[in-house]
Amino acid sequence: MCPLVNTMAKTTAADDGRVAKGASTAKPEAESDIPLHRWPPRALYIHIPFCASKCPYCDFNSYVAEGQPVDRYLDALEREMELTARQFPPAPLMSVFVGGGTPTILSPKQLRRLMEAVRRHFPLEREAEITVEANPGCTDPAKLEALREGGANRISFGAQSFDDGLLAAIGRDHTAGDVAASVREARRAGFGNISIDLMFGLPGQTLRQLADSVEKALELDLPHYSMYSLKIEENTPFYQLYRRGELRLPDEDTEADMYEHLRRRLTEAGYVHYEISNFARHGFESRHNLTYWRNEPYYGVGAGAHGYVKGVRHVNVRGVEAYIEAASRGLPRRSESRVGAREAMEDFMMVGLRMLAGVRSADFAAQFGGLRLEDVFGGTLARLAEQGLLEPVGAEEGYRLTERGLMLGNVAFGAFVS
């Protein structure tokens, strides 16, 4: 059995788990009678699509930075922020997430400009979580100082592995030593909330190699770790190698063993496994990503960014020059779609069940006009419970995946797609 571990979804939660058709038969009220949440987003995602180089497994909207109009892109980003805040007036944000690409490929001056633009257009809660993604070896003291001065208080490093051979095989341009050095520099700059990503199921990776990387990661004593399986995406060099039979990947049983090792070892080390791919010390869960997993609204700005505002999901224009041009004329949308009540309820279940605590009946009622989970999904919930994939939490408090359901998450999630 291969565990469901979604690969580094950054900008939207709407498509998590949409991999199978289910037979949910309960009939909700007419959609027009169900008051979907319309409150202002409390989270902001910002996409910086530039990297030093393109990894062969990556299908994110990112481009090699050399020769790109970075300052013009920041101009366009500021215009989109201004238009977004004007059209959808924000409440104080509880989280900001700057992702990519590699945001720290920007210069200290550009990073200061970006952070100042956020504060100029969006009010922030006093204790807002402000996360910036970074590559190890791409965060010198001047950049870290610029981020801290701009209010960033959380940094997430894409470590991926502590095996230099594996790092080279997946096209990463850093070493294991760079990870430890970057963490030291971030702490020296004042970052206490630090996360790293590790990947498993890499070409040629063994369980022993994975276990060694986990131990080296734990030696850093960080408050948060994200553990993702490699996903072979179309339109990537790895996909072409895979189709030709030239990419030697661990089999499903080995990948499942890797996931079980990750879960066991991080739990032993005192981390809470709070979401399928994420582990944290108490109080250090990613507040921004919890917005996605709770199916709550969020702003998304930048090339290719996704957002969910006032019941409408949008996707921005992807290309750098195309985005700059579109932002000069208005909000740079590639597409928009209004989310109906039924779709929103299905999304709530699929993304919410990624959290190990599961979905809460009170949260469902708050989003959907007082409806109970059983009112809408009673038959599906009962069937998944009979299959040993879901279990109730407390006395009508909600539902969560069982141990078996955690390993067969796609089956459980797919059951909520009508």
C-alpha positions as CSV (number, residue, x, y, z in Angstrom):
1,M,0.0,0.0,0.0
2,C,1.4,3.4,-0.9
3,P,0.5,6.2,1.6
4,L,-1.2,9.3,0.3
5,V,1.2,12.1,0.9
6,N,0.4,15.0,-1.4
7,T,3.5,16.5,-2.9
8,M,4.2,20.1,-1.8
9,A,0.8,21.7,-2.5
10,K,1.4,25.4,-1.9
11,T,-1.2,27.6,-3.2
12,T,-4.5,25.9,-3.1
13,A,-6.3,23.2,-1.2
14,A,-9.2,22.7,-3.5
15,D,-7.7,19.9,-5.5
16,D,-6.2,17.8,-2.7
17,G,-7.6,14.3,-2.8
18,R,-9.7,14.7,-6.0
19,V,-8.5,11.4,-7.3
20,A,-11.6,9.1,-7.3
21,K,-15.3,9.2,-7.7
22,G,-17.5,8.4,-4.8
23,A,-21.2,7.6,-4.2
24,S,-22.2,10.2,-1.6
25,T,-26.0,10.1,-1.8
26,A,-27.3,12.5,0.8
27,K,-29.2,15.4,-0.6
28,P,-28.4,18.8,0.9
29,E,-30.8,21.7,0.8
30,A,-30.9,23.8,-2.4
31,E,-27.6,25.5,-2.8
32,S,-29.2,28.9,-2.7
33,D,-30.4,28.2,0.8
34,I,-27.0,27.4,2.2
35,P,-25.1,30.6,3.3
36,L,-21.5,29.9,2.4
37,H,-18.9,31.8,4.3
38,R,-18.3,35.2,2.9
39,W,-15.9,36.7,5.5
40,P,-12.7,38.3,4.3
41,P,-9.7,36.0,4.0
42,R,-7.2,36.0,7.0
43,A,-4.4,34.5,5.0
44,L,-2.3,35.7,2.0
45,Y,-0.2,33.6,-0.4
46,I,2.4,35.4,-2.5
47,H,4.1,33.6,-5.4
48,I,7.7,34.4,-6.4
49,P,8.3,32.3,-9.5
50,F,12.1,32.6,-9.8
51,C,14.7,29.9,-9.0
52,A,18.5,29.6,-9.5
53,S,17.8,26.4,-11.5
54,K,14.8,24.2,-12.3
55,C,14.7,20.8,-10.5
56,P,13.8,17.9,-12.9
57,Y,10.9,16.8,-10.7
58,C,9.3,20.2,-10.3
59,D,6.1,21.3,-12.1
60,F,5.5,24.4,-10.1
61,N,5.1,27.7,-11.9
62,S,8.8,28.7,-11.7
63,Y,11.5,30.0,-14.0
64,V,15.2,30.3,-13.9
65,A,15.8,33.8,-12.6
66,E,18.7,34.8,-14.9
67,G,17.5,37.4,-17.4
68,Q,14.0,37.7,-15.9
69,P,12.4,41.1,-15.3
70,V,12.4,40.7,-11.5
71,D,11.8,44.3,-10.6
72,R,9.0,44.7,-13.2
73,Y,7.5,41.6,-11.7
74,L,7.6,43.2,-8.2
75,D,5.9,46.2,-9.7
76,A,3.1,44.0,-11.0
77,L,2.8,42.2,-7.7
78,E,2.3,45.5,-5.9
79,R,-0.4,46.5,-8.4
80,E,-2.2,43.2,-7.8
81,M,-1.9,43.7,-4.0
82,E,-3.4,47.2,-4.3
83,L,-6.2,46.1,-6.6
84,T,-7.0,43.0,-4.4
85,A,-7.1,45.0,-1.2
86,R,-9.3,47.7,-2.9
87,Q,-11.8,45.2,-4.4
88,F,-11.8,42.8,-1.4
89,P,-11.1,44.9,1.7
90,P,-9.0,42.8,4.1
91,A,-9.4,42.1,7.8
92,P,-6.1,41.8,9.7
93,L,-4.3,38.8,8.4
94,M,-3.2,36.0,10.6
95,S,-0.7,34.5,8.1
96,V,1.3,35.4,5.1
97,F,3.2,32.8,3.1
98,V,5.8,33.8,0.5
99,G,6.4,30.8,-1.8
100,G,7.9,29.9,-5.1
101,G,10.1,29.3,-6.8
102,T,12.7,30.5,-4.4
103,P,11.8,33.8,-2.8
104,T,15.2,34.2,-1.3
105,I,16.7,34.4,-4.8
106,L,15.6,38.1,-4.5
107,S,18.2,40.6,-3.4
108,P,18.0,42.1,0.1
109,K,16.7,45.3,-1.4
110,Q,14.0,43.4,-3.3
111,L,13.0,41.4,-0.2
112,R,12.6,44.6,1.8
113,R,10.5,46.1,-1.0
114,L,8.3,43.0,-1.0
115,M,7.8,42.9,2.7
116,E,7.0,46.7,2.8
117,A,4.4,46.2,0.0
118,V,2.6,43.5,2.1
119,R,2.4,45.9,5.1
120,R,1.3,48.8,3.0
121,H,-1.7,47.0,1.5
122,F,-2.7,44.4,4.1
123,P,-3.2,44.9,7.8
124,L,-1.6,42.2,10.0
125,E,-2.5,40.8,13.3
126,R,0.1,41.6,15.9
127,E,1.2,37.9,16.1
128,A,0.7,37.1,12.5
129,E,2.7,34.2,11.1
130,I,4.8,35.4,8.2
131,T,6.6,32.5,6.4
132,V,9.2,32.7,3.6
133,E,10.4,29.7,1.7
134,A,14.1,29.4,1.1
135,N,16.7,27.1,-0.5
136,P,19.7,26.1,1.7
137,G,22.7,28.1,0.7
138,C,20.5,30.9,-0.7
139,T,20.1,32.9,2.6
140,D,23.0,35.0,3.4
141,P,22.9,37.3,6.5
142,A,21.9,40.4,4.6
143,K,18.8,38.6,3.1
144,L,17.9,37.2,6.5
145,E,18.2,40.6,8.1
146,A,16.0,42.1,5.4
147,L,13.3,39.5,6.0
148,R,13.4,40.0,9.8
149,E,13.2,43.7,9.4
150,G,10.2,43.2,7.1
151,G,8.4,41.2,9.8
152,A,9.1,37.6,8.6
153,N,9.1,35.3,11.6
154,R,9.1,31.8,10.0
155,I,11.4,30.3,7.4
156,S,11.0,27.0,5.5
157,F,14.0,25.4,3.9
158,G,13.7,22.9,1.1
159,A,16.3,20.5,2.4
160,Q,14.7,17.4,0.6
161,S,17.5,15.0,1.8
162,F,20.8,14.9,3.8
163,D,22.4,12.6,1.3
164,D,24.6,14.5,-1.1
165,G,24.3,11.8,-3.8
166,L,20.5,11.9,-3.7
167,L,20.5,15.7,-3.7
168,A,22.6,15.6,-6.9
169,A,20.4,13.0,-8.5
170,I,17.3,15.1,-8.0
171,G,19.0,18.3,-9.3
172,R,19.3,20.2,-6.1
173,D,22.1,22.8,-6.0
174,H,22.8,22.6,-2.3
175,T,24.5,20.0,0.0
176,A,23.6,18.6,3.3
177,G,26.1,20.9,4.9
178,D,24.4,23.9,3.4
179,V,21.2,22.9,5.2
180,A,22.8,22.9,8.7
181,A,24.7,26.1,7.9
182,S,21.5,27.9,6.7
183,V,19.6,26.8,9.8
184,R,22.4,28.2,12.0
185,E,22.4,31.5,10.1
186,A,18.6,31.8,10.4
187,R,18.8,31.2,14.1
188,R,21.5,33.8,14.4
189,A,19.3,36.3,12.5
190,G,16.5,35.7,15.0
191,F,14.3,33.1,13.4
192,G,13.0,30.7,16.1
193,N,10.2,29.2,13.9
194,I,12.1,27.1,11.3
195,S,10.8,24.3,9.2
196,I,12.5,22.0,6.6
197,D,11.0,19.8,3.9
198,L,12.3,16.3,3.4
199,M,11.3,14.0,0.5
200,F,11.1,10.3,0.3
201,G,10.5,7.8,-2.5
202,L,13.4,9.4,-4.4
203,P,15.1,7.6,-7.3
204,G,17.4,4.9,-5.9
205,Q,16.6,5.9,-2.3
206,T,16.7,3.1,0.3
207,L,14.9,3.0,3.7
208,R,18.3,3.2,5.3
209,Q,19.1,6.4,3.5
210,L,15.8,7.9,4.4
211,A,16.3,6.9,8.1
212,D,19.8,8.6,8.1
213,S,18.3,11.8,6.7
214,V,15.6,11.8,9.4
215,E,18.2,11.5,12.1
216,K,20.3,14.3,10.7
217,A,17.1,16.4,10.4
218,L,16.2,15.7,14.0
219,E,19.7,16.7,15.2
220,L,18.8,20.3,14.1
221,D,16.1,20.3,16.7
222,L,13.6,22.3,14.7
223,P,10.0,23.0,15.7
224,H,8.5,21.8,12.4
225,Y,9.1,19.2,9.7
226,S,7.3,18.5,6.4
227,M,7.7,15.1,4.8
228,Y,6.7,14.6,1.2
229,S,6.8,11.7,-1.2
230,L,8.1,12.3,-4.7
231,K,5.3,12.6,-7.2
232,I,6.1,12.2,-10.9
233,E,4.4,15.1,-12.7
234,E,3.7,15.4,-16.4
235,N,5.8,18.0,-18.2
236,T,8.9,17.4,-16.1
237,P,12.2,15.7,-17.1
238,F,11.5,13.0,-14.5
239,Y,8.2,12.2,-16.2
240,Q,10.0,11.6,-19.5
241,L,12.6,9.4,-17.8
242,Y,9.8,7.5,-16.0
243,R,7.9,6.8,-19.2
244,R,11.1,5.5,-20.8
245,G,11.7,3.2,-17.8
246,E,14.9,5.0,-16.9
247,L,13.9,6.3,-13.4
248,R,14.4,3.7,-10.7
249,L,12.0,4.4,-7.9
250,P,11.3,2.5,-4.7
251,D,8.4,0.2,-4.9
252,E,5.1,0.9,-3.1
253,D,5.9,-1.3,-0.2
254,T,9.2,0.4,0.4
255,E,7.6,3.8,0.1
256,A,5.0,2.8,2.6
257,D,7.8,1.5,5.0
258,M,9.5,4.9,4.6
259,Y,6.3,6.7,5.5
260,E,5.8,4.5,8.5
261,H,9.4,5.1,9.6
262,L,8.9,8.9,9.4
263,R,5.7,8.7,11.4
264,R,7.2,6.5,14.1
265,R,10.5,8.3,14.5
266,L,9.1,11.8,14.6
267,T,6.5,10.8,17.1
268,E,9.1,9.2,19.3
269,A,11.1,12.5,19.1
270,G,8.1,14.4,20.5
271,Y,6.5,15.8,17.4
272,V,2.8,15.9,16.8
273,H,1.7,14.4,13.5
274,Y,-1.0,16.9,12.8
275,E,-1.4,16.6,9.0
276,I,-0.6,13.8,6.6
277,S,2.7,15.3,5.6
278,N,3.5,17.5,8.6
279,F,4.9,17.2,12.1
280,A,5.3,20.0,14.7
281,R,6.0,20.7,18.3
282,H,3.0,22.0,20.1
283,G,2.1,25.5,19.0
284,F,4.3,25.4,15.8
285,E,1.8,24.0,13.4
286,S,1.7,26.0,10.1
287,R,-1.1,28.4,10.6
288,H,-1.1,29.3,7.0
289,N,-1.5,25.8,5.7
290,L,-4.2,25.1,8.3
291,T,-6.2,27.8,6.4
292,Y,-6.2,25.5,3.3
293,W,-7.0,22.3,5.3
294,R,-9.9,24.0,7.0
295,N,-11.2,25.1,3.6
296,E,-11.2,28.8,4.7
297,P,-10.8,31.7,2.3
298,Y,-7.4,33.1,1.4
299,Y,-5.9,35.7,-0.9
300,G,-3.5,34.5,-3.6
301,V,-1.3,37.0,-5.6
302,G,1.5,36.5,-8.1
303,A,1.9,34.6,-11.4
304,G,0.0,31.3,-11.3
305,A,-1.3,31.9,-7.8
306,H,-4.6,30.5,-6.6
307,G,-7.0,32.3,-4.3
308,Y,-10.4,31.7,-2.7
309,V,-12.3,34.9,-1.9
310,K,-16.0,35.5,-1.3
311,G,-16.9,32.0,-2.5
312,V,-14.9,32.3,-5.8
313,R,-11.7,30.4,-6.6
314,H,-9.4,32.0,-9.0
315,V,-6.1,31.1,-10.8
316,N,-3.8,33.8,-12.0
317,V,-2.0,34.1,-15.4
318,R,1.1,31.9,-15.2
319,G,3.9,33.4,-17.4
320,V,6.0,36.2,-16.0
321,E,5.6,38.6,-18.9
322,A,2.0,37.6,-19.4
323,Y,1.4,38.3,-15.7
324,I,3.1,41.7,-15.8
325,E,1.0,42.7,-18.8
326,A,-2.3,41.4,-17.2
327,A,-1.6,43.2,-13.9
328,S,-1.2,46.4,-15.8
329,R,-4.8,46.2,-16.9
330,G,-6.5,44.9,-13.7
331,L,-6.6,41.8,-11.6
332,P,-4.4,39.2,-13.6
333,R,-6.9,36.4,-13.7
334,R,-6.6,33.4,-15.9
335,S,-9.8,31.9,-14.7
336,E,-12.5,32.2,-12.0
337,S,-15.1,29.8,-10.7
338,R,-17.9,30.3,-8.2
339,V,-17.9,27.4,-5.7
340,G,-21.4,26.0,-5.1
341,A,-22.4,24.8,-1.7
342,R,-22.1,21.1,-2.6
343,E,-18.6,21.5,-4.0
344,A,-17.5,23.6,-1.0
345,M,-18.8,20.8,1.4
346,E,-16.9,18.2,-0.5
347,D,-13.8,20.3,-0.4
348,F,-14.2,20.7,3.3
349,M,-14.2,17.0,3.8
350,M,-11.4,16.1,1.4
351,V,-8.9,18.7,2.7
352,G,-10.1,18.5,6.3
353,L,-9.5,14.8,6.6
354,R,-5.8,15.4,5.8
355,M,-5.5,16.7,9.4
356,L,-5.0,13.9,11.9
357,A,-7.6,15.5,14.2
358,G,-10.1,15.2,11.3
359,V,-13.1,17.4,10.6
360,R,-15.2,19.0,13.3
361,S,-18.9,19.1,13.2
362,A,-19.0,22.6,14.7
363,D,-16.7,23.9,11.9
364,F,-18.9,22.3,9.2
365,A,-22.0,23.9,10.7
366,A,-20.3,27.3,10.9
367,Q,-19.4,27.2,7.2
368,F,-22.7,25.7,5.9
369,G,-25.6,27.4,7.7
370,G,-25.9,25.0,10.7
371,L,-26.0,21.8,8.6
372,R,-24.6,18.6,10.4
373,L,-22.0,16.4,8.7
374,E,-24.5,13.6,8.9
375,D,-27.2,15.7,7.2
376,V,-25.1,15.8,4.0
377,F,-22.7,12.9,4.1
378,G,-24.4,10.4,6.4
379,G,-24.3,7.5,4.0
380,T,-20.7,8.1,3.0
381,L,-19.5,8.5,6.6
382,A,-21.2,5.2,7.6
383,R,-19.8,3.3,4.7
384,L,-16.2,4.6,5.2
385,A,-16.6,3.7,8.9
386,E,-17.7,0.2,8.0
387,Q,-14.6,-0.1,5.7
388,G,-12.4,0.9,8.6
389,L,-11.2,4.1,6.9
390,L,-13.0,6.7,9.2
391,E,-13.9,6.8,12.8
392,P,-16.0,9.2,14.9
393,V,-14.3,11.6,17.2
394,G,-16.1,11.9,20.6
395,A,-19.8,12.3,20.8
396,E,-20.7,13.8,17.5
397,E,-17.6,16.0,17.5
398,G,-16.5,14.9,14.0
399,Y,-14.6,12.3,12.1
400,R,-11.0,11.4,11.4
401,L,-9.0,8.9,9.4
402,T,-8.2,5.6,11.0
403,E,-4.7,4.1,10.8
404,R,-5.9,2.2,7.8
405,G,-7.5,5.3,6.3
406,L,-4.3,7.2,6.6
407,M,-2.6,4.7,4.3
408,L,-5.6,4.6,1.9
409,G,-6.4,8.3,2.0
410,N,-7.2,8.6,-1.7
411,V,-10.1,6.1,-1.3
412,A,-11.5,8.0,1.7
413,F,-11.2,11.4,0.0
414,G,-12.5,10.3,-3.3
415,A,-15.7,9.1,-1.6
416,F,-16.8,12.7,-1.1
417,V,-16.6,13.6,-4.8
418,S,-20.2,13.5,-6.1
